[in-house]
């Protein structure tokens, strides 16, 4: 059985586990079992790997107890999870809401007033002017001298004159050192000046030699440049000569070939052009262009007039033949006595052809108004011959 102490849980804020204490029974059986001894129950063994009281891992990283006055870590974790869920829910709701599309590149959205009516704020805020002046900065006081504290006891002693230091005796080595150092420094300075003078002389000589060599190098470079330019000029001149010679040879060969080719080409070209009609006789061209089209037009007009005359003549002949056939049929249908009276009577019918000619005369006159009198007389004469027949 497990025992959970709510007070401990409320005090620490963490889940604690503790088993109920019980007496450990003796596992060794006695020599004689007592009748009054209760029957021992079999003991249940547990796995310490799953016991919460057993801590596994590094003992240096054990969880520390809760410090009084600090919030519960589980409660903080629970609040953070609730806050995350609220933020996720709010973000999902914002994504579901229709939003304004993102601005194009180079622009940005600006919040503006979209309400129909503007509210005027008439409340005047009370304003009072206040002034405040700080004191001037004080000058920094001088830093006091550092005086070390005394560490020992003061003791006095008496020293007589000439007891510790004899000037005439002690100054001699110092003077020797000073004089020796001065002479040595002077010698070093003189040697340095001589060395600098020698360096300047050598540098001057080196610069003169260098200038001479630079002048020689420049002369050689200039000579090389002149030689190179002369070489390029000669090469260009030779190339121009060869180019002109080749061009002259090509022109001469082209001229000779053109003369040989055109010697027989010009007559054949002129003959072909003459046969094609490019070279023509002006009189012949005038006849072909001016006279022949006019003549053809006049012939077409004459043919049209002739066809009209033939058509009119055919119509006249058809009318005459139809009338004669009708008269003949009428005479055949009459009795014999009436035929004689009709023939010899005062109302004798004349030749219908003459009447037909008289009746058709206006038609001929109307046709004769066309500008072809000779051709119109010919159809009339043909019609007369036909009627005579």
C-alpha positions, 0 to 999 in steps of 0.5 A: 500500500502507498501513502500519499500525504496531502500536506506534504504535497501542498507544502512542496508542490511536488508529488511525493511517494512513501510506503507505509512502515511495517515490521519485517518478519523473520524469514527463518522458521523456528524449530517448532511452529506454534499453533497460536502463531498466525500464518505468514503471508508471502512477501511481495518483492518490488523492482528498485529500478522503478521505485521513485525513491531511488535516484539514478544517474549522476549524484551531482545533478540531483534536483534541488528542493524548492526555495521558499518564496519562488513559484512552483516549477510545475505551475509555471510550466502549466501556465506556459503551456496554457499561454502557448495554447492561447497564442496558438488558438489566437494565431489560428483565429487570425489566420482564418479571418480575411486579411488585407493582402500584403503590399507590393514591393516598395510600398507599405500599408498605413492605418487611416481614419475610415469612420464616417464621423470624426469626434472632436476632442474639446477637453483642454488639458491643464498645462503648467510650466515648471522650471528646475535648475541644478547646482553648479558642479563643484571643482574636484579637490586636489588629490592629497599626497600619498603618505605611507603609514609608519610600520616601525619604531623611530630610532635616532643615532648621531653621525659625525662629519666625515664619518660616513662619506669623504668627498675627495676620496669618494668623488674620484671614481665617479669623476673617472666614470663621467669623464670616460663616458663623456669621451666615449660618447664623443668618440662614438658621435664623431665616428657616427658622423664620419660613417654618415658622411661616408654613407652619403658619399657612397649614396651620391656615387651610387645615384650618379652611377644609377642615373648614368645607367638609367640614361643608358637604359632610356637611350637603348629603349628609345633606340629599340622603339625607333627600330621597332617603329621603323620595322613596322613602317617598313612592313606596312610599306611593303604590305601596301606595295604588295597589296597594290601590286596584287590589286593591280594584277587583279584589276588587269586580269579582270579587265582582260577577262571582261574584254574577252567576255564582253567581246561576244557578249555585247552583240548577243545581248543586243540581239537578244534585246532586239528580239525581245523588243527592247530596241524597236522601230518607232513607226512600227511601235506607233502602228502597234500601239496607236493604229492597230488598237483603233483599227480593232475597235473600229472593226469591232464596231462595224461587226456589231453594226453588221450583227444588228442589221442581220438581226433586224433583217431576220426579224423582217423576213420572219414577219413577212413569211408569217404573214404570207403563211397566214394569208395563204391559210386564210385563202385556203379556208375560203369557198372557191367563189369567194376566192375569185371575188377576193382576188378580182375585187376592189379590196384585193390584197396587195403583196404583203412583202411591200406592206411589211417593208413600209411598216418596217421602214421606221425601224430601218431608219432608226438603225440607219442613224448609227455611223455605218451607212454602207454596212446598213444598206447592205442588209437592206439590199439583202432583204430586198433580194430575199423578198424578191425571191 
